[in-house]
Amino acid sequence: MSTTTVTSPIIVALDNTTYNDALRLADTLDPALCRLKVGKEMFTRCGPQIVKELHSRGFEVFLDLKFHDIPNTTAQAVLAAAELGVWMVNVHATAGEQAMSLAKQRLVDGGYDTLLIAVTVLTSMGADTLPSIGVQGTLDEHVQRLALLTKQSGLDGVVCSAKEAKALKTLCGQDFKLITPGIRLPEDSSDDQKRICTPADAMHDGSDYLVIGRSITTAADPAAKLQTILATLDGQ
Ligand SMILES: O=c1ccn([C@@H]2O[C@H](COP(=O)(O)O)[C@@H](O)[C@H]2O)c(=O)[nH]1
């Protein structure tokens, strides 16, 4: 298990890659300068072995499987993630209070300190997306409603856009962790992300952790791009 002290808020998302290429990329990165995120694509393709390999290289791993199921299934999946030794795991807040609080309880009962967070509204969604999935009201209201539900369920924080960070810190408190994907430098393509923010603005507004995938992983030199991004955070 990892003993590296991580000095950076950046979590690099390992997507669009194979087992061997993901490990090759990991070997170019310093576990003191970033954590790594294993998502649905990587985990479906490679299984728990990829997590074990990243741990053996000293990385803390965010297992981003966004569980969304009935309470017992959600909680047992979260427990299985904790048994893998991951640093952080997540569920969808729309799984509801019962699923979230049961998942947290199973972690506590098992003596795990794995962080448990919930996704509010995916950063690929914009205000125009919500009516089509039957959500009334504004996007900000919906994010805030789900963040409060997550906090009331005893979880450690939420996934949201950095654009919502200021309001959520006020609403949920400074200790409630905000994990923000949709991070882009001004010169980057936004790809399929709608609610994007620069790393510096995200940190300034209260993000605790920045999830960054393609901006780093598709760079000619991912380690150098990580350093460039970290340099934009100097003094924050
Ligand atoms: O709301 C969400 C929740 C999760 N993600 C994940 O973060 C990364 C972002 O990758 P980029 O290449 O930097 O866009 C990706 O793994 C998503 O599954 C998210 O983007 N938004």
Ligand as a Chemical Component Dictionary entry (heavy atoms), coordinates in Angstrom:
data_LIG
# 
_chem_comp.id                   LIG 
_chem_comp.type                 NON-POLYMER 
_chem_comp.pdbx_formal_charge   0 
_chem_comp.three_letter_code    LIG 
# 
loop_
_chem_comp_atom.comp_id 
_chem_comp_atom.atom_id 
_chem_comp_atom.alt_atom_id 
_chem_comp_atom.type_symbol 
_chem_comp_atom.charge 
_chem_comp_atom.model_Cartn_x 
_chem_comp_atom.model_Cartn_y 
_chem_comp_atom.model_Cartn_z 
_chem_comp_atom.pdbx_ordinal 
LIG O1 O1 O 0 -19.087 14.717 -13.387 1  
LIG C1 C1 C 0 -18.110 14.015 -13.750 2  
LIG C2 C2 C 0 -17.737 12.870 -13.084 3  
LIG C3 C3 C 0 -16.637 12.179 -13.507 4  
LIG N1 N1 N 0 -15.918 12.590 -14.574 5  
LIG C4 C4 C 0 -14.724 11.794 -14.961 6  
LIG O2 O2 O 0 -13.570 12.631 -14.874 7  
LIG C5 C5 C 0 -12.718 12.395 -15.983 8  
LIG C6 C6 C 0 -12.538 13.661 -16.772 9  
LIG O3 O3 O 0 -11.742 13.428 -17.876 10 
LIG P1 P1 P 0 -11.311 14.594 -18.898 11 
LIG O4 O4 O 0 -10.568 13.854 -19.962 12 
LIG O5 O5 O 0 -10.441 15.532 -18.117 13 
LIG O6 O6 O 0 -12.546 15.245 -19.413 14 
LIG C7 C7 C 0 -13.322 11.249 -16.775 15 
LIG O7 O7 O 0 -12.697 10.058 -16.346 16 
LIG C8 C8 C 0 -14.772 11.224 -16.373 17 
LIG O8 O8 O 0 -15.311 9.923  -16.345 18 
LIG C9 C9 C 0 -16.295 13.714 -15.238 19 
LIG O9 O9 O 0 -15.650 14.112 -16.238 20 
LIG N2 N2 N 0 -17.372 14.415 -14.796 21 
# 
loop_
_chem_comp_bond.comp_id 
_chem_comp_bond.atom_id_1 
_chem_comp_bond.atom_id_2 
_chem_comp_bond.value_order 
_chem_comp_bond.pdbx_ordinal 
LIG O1 C1 DOUB 1  
LIG C1 C2 SING 2  
LIG C1 N2 SING 3  
LIG C2 C3 DOUB 4  
LIG C3 N1 SING 5  
LIG N1 C4 SING 6  
LIG N1 C9 SING 7  
LIG C4 O2 SING 8  
LIG C4 C8 SING 9  
LIG O2 C5 SING 10 
LIG C5 C6 SING 11 
LIG C5 C7 SING 12 
LIG C6 O3 SING 13 
LIG O3 P1 SING 14 
LIG P1 O4 DOUB 15 
LIG P1 O5 SING 16 
LIG P1 O6 SING 17 
LIG C7 O7 SING 18 
LIG C7 C8 SING 19 
LIG C8 O8 SING 20 
LIG C9 O9 DOUB 21 
LIG C9 N2 SING 22 
# 
